[in-house]
Amino acid sequence: MKHEFIILLNGELKTYERWEDIPKKFDAVIKFNPYMPPPPHTKEDHEEIESWMPRFQELMKRGTL
């Protein structure tokens, strides 16, 4: 699985592949691109896919701009 999250941190673009590595505070979200497995999806795939919208909303709240 390869995700791509790009944030602006202290005026500098930072790229992360793991959700857990994203800092708690930063300037802004530039790109939010979690990996989505190809269909057909398992129950676990659906749970993972459904978890990304709340994570995105949380991430947007962390931005300070």
N, C-alpha and C positions, 0 to 999 in steps of 0.2 A: 504494500500500500504506500502510495506517495502522495502526500498532501502538499499544497503550496499556500503559505500564508505570508503576505508581505505587509509590513507595518512601517510607519514612519516613526522613528525614535530619535529624539533630539536632532531633528532635521536630516536624519540619515535613513535610507531604506534598508530594512533588515528582512531577510527571508528565513522562514522556518518551515520545517517539514513535520514537526511534531507539535500538536496542540499544547502539550504540557510545557513546551519550551518558551511559549509566548509570554513576555513580561506582563505583570499585572497592570502596569500603567505605561502608556505610550502616547504619541501624538495623535495618530489616526490609522485606520485600516485602509490599506491601499488595494489589496487583493485577498479574497477569501475563496480558496479553491480546494475544498476537501475532495479526496478521491471517492468516486462512486463506482462500485463494482458493476460490471455489465450484467444484464439480465440473462437468465432468470435469477431472481433474488431469493435467497433463503430467508427464513424468519429473522436470523441474526443480521443479515444484510439490511433488512427493513428497519430493524431497531437502530442500527448504526446510522443509516440514512436519516431517520427521523430525529436523531440526536443532534444533527448539525444546525438546524434552525435555532434552537435555544442557545447553542454555543455561539452562533453568529450574533445573536441579540446580546449575549453577555459580552462578547468582544467589543461590540459597538459602544457599550456603556463604559468600557475601560479607557477609551480614547479621551484625551483631554482637550482636543480642539473642537 
